[in-house]
Amino acid sequence: MVNRRWCKTVVPILWEAPFNKQNYNKQHSKCIRTYLSNAGEKLTSVLTTHGVDLSSCSKGTTFDYASYLRHLPLLELLQNIKYYFLSPAMLADPFKQAEDDSYFKNMLVFAVLCILFTNHSTYIRTLRIVNDPDLHPLNVVVARLLNLSGATISLSGLQYFQCHSLIKEDVAPLYKEMAEVCKNIVRMDINSVTRSEEKALSSLIRAQKSLKYLTIRSEEINFIPAMESIRSQSSSLIRLRLECLFLDVATDEALNSFKSCKKLRSLILRNCYELECTRVLEVSKSFPFLEEFYYGGCFEMPEEFITGILKTSNGNLRRLTLKDYTPGVITAIITYCKNLEDLFLLELDDEEILSIFRNCTQLKHFTFNGGEGVKADDLFRKMANCIPKTLEYMCIFMDLKEPWVFSSKALKDFLDIATSHSFKYFTVNHRDFNEDDDETNTNFPEYATMTTFNNEHLEIIKQSKVNFHTHCGYMLVEYPDFIAEINIPDLREIPLFKRWYHVLGQSWTERLIDFW
């Protein structure tokens, strides 16, 4: 018999975030069935009146499961509901046609469960609203979430809010109501700002007591009021992500608001343009405590702006990702960024790699594009002679058809010295740098065969005891016998390594982990 005290402790924890992508098929169905059993007669009668079959549900539950909910991702909720209505035949055959009224039933259960959660849960920490075609018919419910019974209480402690603009539905009323109720949001991700929403979003940002993480994405000029409002959070904001913004159209008030965020620790600029505009350049001199900086996604290379960021943050900068650069930026890195720990750059030549090794002596994780057809014997030996003693992980992107060419002895010389310090993880990810070329041979899987490492190389890697991963760059699931990747040892089976394998194999800015 299960200990009652244990249940009272563990069950609330297990039901804080039940809607995740790890639960499939039967788990989806059981989760929704449990909540419907928990809903009470008043709500379930609405469903049965409209033909929803609740015969598998019980009348009541031992625990008030809805009261434990802390994280509410609306799209995942709807996906769980869709699984609830799938028959065994539908689960076995995904292409089998669903019942004609299943879509209406999905929407009805979605609305009922939203009422259940806002009425029972006293503390929803996370609310995620994404712009997905499946959610479009439900946007009228989503946009009026604060009007549901109990919502002003359950959402008053909201800490993480993610929202995309809703198709055919104005989300401005939701922002206005949230500004009155939700004043403790710590992280806010806003994807796409429309003209009707800009002022309401500005009010929501200003209403927060201590906003720390903010993302704004907008392909129009509607971002300006939101940017003007971040001055109100300048004393608490530590991470700012801006996407798809033309900063030259920003008002002086918006740029001054941007500059006022002196306590920023992380700044991400993705697809942001006109950074070389005279007014915008002043922003680059405003963040002396910056520890993380990302720039990429567009074809412009604002050397003066990036140099200003690097010079101002100086020794405080720990993590840097640049999806493009100039020789002047490399000079700025080795001059000002002596304490870098994570560095991601595109194609580097031999001297640039060695200069970074010699000057960034605190480097722990280094990812770069190695170029095409490099004769790397001498380079590996030179790298070994100046490798930072702190370096733990190195990832090199090589061309699939013209990778680096190096002997097993040169690799051994490098690994012998590197592993005598802190070096533990070595990754070589291949990319087809000519994949857009009309003459590309797509005769798979032969075309995707890796030629960088032979058996001698792999034996050297095994002897070094470094954790090694290489991939051809193509996901060839239709060829199960084809070797698309090599792992030495097969560390993906070791739970502790799974996080490293996921985190270190990509840019730090693409895997920023926030614990919510």
C-alpha positions, 0 to 999 in steps of 0.5 A: 500500500502506498504511503499517504504522506508520500503521496501528499508530498510527491503527487503535487510535484508530479502534476505541476507540469503534466503537459510535456513532449515526453508523454505520448499516446496513452499518457496523453489520454490518461492525463486528460481523463484524470483532469476531466474526472477532477472537473466536477459535475457542473463542468462535465455536464456541459461536455456530456450535453454536447456529446462528449463521451466521459464513460472512461472518467470517474466521478471525482478524484482522490486529489485535486490535480488541477490545483497543483498545475503550475505550468500551462502551455496552451498548445501542448494542452490542446495536443493532449486533448486531441490524443484523448479523443483518438481511438486505438485504431486511430493511434495505430493508423495516424492517417485514419480520418477522425470523426467529423465532430472531433474538432468541436469536441477538442475545442469544448474540452479545451475551454472547460479545462482552461476554466478548471485550471484557472478556478482550481490552481492558486499559482500558475507560474508559466503561461505559453501562448503560441501562434499555431494553426491548431489554436486559431479557432480557440484564440477567442478563449485564449484572448479572454483568459483573464475573464475566466472564473478564478483567473485573477487569482491563479495568474496573479503570481505568473512568472513566465509569459510567452505570447505570439500575436493571435490570428484574427484575434486582438490580444491587446485586451489580454495584455491590458487585463494582465497589466492589472493582475500579473505584476510579478512576471520575471521572464517575458517572450513576445513574438510579433507585435501588431499595431493594436497591441503595442500600447497594451504591451508597453503597459504590461512591461511597465506594470512589472515589479522586477522583469529580468528576461525580455524577448521582443520580436517584431517585423514592423515598427510596432516594437517602439512603444515596448522598447520605450517602456523597458526603461521602467525595468532598467534596474532589474533587466539582465537579459534582453533578446531583440529579433527582426528590428530595424533600430534606425527607426526607433525613437530617441526615447526608445534608444535611450531606454535601451541604453538605460539597461546598464545591468544587462548581463546577456544581449542577443541581437538576431536579424537586427539591422542598421546598427551602424546608424550614428544614433544606434552606435551609442548603444554599444557603449552602454553595457559594461557588465555584459557577460553574454553577447550574440549577433547573427541572422542577417547579412550586415556586419556592423564592425564598429557596433560589435567592437563597441560592445566588446570594448565596453564589456571588456573582461566581463564578457564570458560567452560570445557568438558571432555568425559573421565577423571581420578581421577588425572584430577578431582583433577586438576579441583578442584585445578586449575579451581575455576572459572569454569562456564560450566562443562560437565563430564562423570560418577562421584561418590558421592565424586567427585560431592560434591568436584566439588560443594565445590570448583567450586563456580562460576559454572552456568551449570553442566552436568554429567553422574550419573551412575547406580542405585545410592541410592541418598537420602543422596547425594541430601541432601549433594549436597543441603548443598554445591551447588554453589549459582551461579548454574542455570542449572544441567543436569544428565544423568541416566541409563534408567533401573537403574536410581538414586533412591531417595524419593520425600522428598530428591528431595524437600530438594534439590530444596528448597535450590537450588531455593533459590539461582540461580537454574532455570533449571533441566534436567534428560536425560536417556540413555540405558547404556547397549544398545550394550548388546546382551541381551537388551530387545527391546520390545518397547515402554514398554522397554523405559518407565521411572521409575525415577519420580513418581507423587509425584516427579513431584508434588514437581517439579511443586511446586518448579517452576523450569523448568524441562525436562526429556527424555527416550532417545529414539525417538519413533515417531511411538508410538504417545501416548507414553510419551517419555518426560516430561516438567514442564511447557511445556516451549518449547512453549515459544519462549524465552525458545527454545534457553535455551532448545536447548543450555543447553541440550547438551555440550557447545562445541557441540553448540558453537554459532557463529553469522554470 
